[in-house]
């Protein structure tokens, strides 16, 4: 069963970034489920969009390695979740990105609606009417008709609602329409992610929902549709010359929610509301383009989790009047003076009984992947004094078996290093985010102490040997010949399963008192 996920605007792109790391860690999407991502933005140079695109292309390469491992049992393997590209080529992500500004890269909104050529006479005062709807001011912070669309809608949903209609004529939308399943036994679903305090997201969500519900294709019109509505969760610096004004975020959101309640909600099956009340710091006021690379935020991680939850729900057809609504926030556990987050109370990662759903679904696989990155850095690719000349010359047979194919001089090794470093950057950005501090890992610390979910827990004194033992146990049943797996597949499988077992250690991850 496929879930087509529309990631709208900058917050949508950042949510996909978090989702990719969740999927890389082996978070379970449910048997046979696939995520088909579609990113929609007018700002074709948006820094958040560009780095998410690169990350997704890397994920697809790793997923191909895992998908080709013989057999169907691939639970808990890194990169196992199916992130399927739109179209016929699973490795081609070009249709998964809709850069709506490419056709009119230097247009103003007035250019877009052909304002200068509209009639203006006593009998047909069209320009006067347009000016009553949109400001013709030359002052940058008040521009509407003169607003350059190069960097998106800059928090103006009244403009975005006009321009966004162009999306439904794109090749991406036509491909989505034509490929949407009509098989009632494995129905496809749609999920839409975006913020409602900016321009692109607040515009795209209602227009997508209304268009899908009025679609002439029955399977689309009657499918299950969910949304992740991202409420204000960050502020930007004040700037009189900028179109972006954080002081208006709450009022914009209230207006949008009121509109959604009247016009949109009855067309939905599930809504996830996610936001953050406490916002102390500010991001630099960047209206868009390559400089817009906001630090990763816990709200984006929670938004990514909502996608996983929706994907695992049954694809039952839309039933008017039956709506499931969920509220998630990161205000619980705040220490107001420091704007710090008590991650145990907010994310509830205690695993004393082994039955905690949040831990088992999300935190445990993330921990396993974090150990993978840390262990690769310190032991797989960097010789340690207790390992003599390094692991590739060690007595461990799996290193001798896979070494030449996973070294950092190979394409695989370079790809792995790049992705693992991106994961560390993402973690560090959340930990240093001025708006809300959330610190899952600190990769500058040693292997015994870098996991911070339970910051006060006693450290294990034998993590390295435990990892080595767990990996060896996963390798021992693999035949030396005829396994049907490449050396890179063996490497990924034994470390995925070995580190999954490591994270089941209740003494290593016991609850903070």
Secondary structure, 3 states (H helix, E strand, C coil): CEEEEEEEHHHHHHHHHHHHHHHHCCCCCCCCCEEEEEEEECCCCCHHHHHHHHHHHHHHHHHHHHHCCCCCCCCCCCCCCEECCCCCCCCCCHHHEEECCCCCCCCEHHHHCCHHHCCCCCCCCHHHHHHHHCCCCCCHHHCCCCCECCCCCCCCHHHHHHHHHHHHHCHHHHHHHHHCCCCHHHCCEEEEEEECCCCHHHHHHHHHHHHHHCCCCHHHHCCEEEEEEECCCCCECCCCCCCCCHHHHHHHHHHHHHHHHHHCHHHCCEEEEEECCCCCCCECCCCCCCCCCCCCCHHHHHHHHHHHHHHHCCCCCCCCCCCEEEEEECCCCEECCCCEECHHHHHCCCCCCCCCHHHHHHHHHHHHHHHHHHHHHHHHCCCCHHHCCCHHHCCCHHHHHHHHHHCCCCHHHHHHHHHHHHHHHHHHHHHCCCCCECCCECCCCCCCCCECCCCCCCCCCCHHHHHHHHHHHHHHCCCCCCCCCCHHHHHHHHHHHHHHHHCCCCCCCCCCC
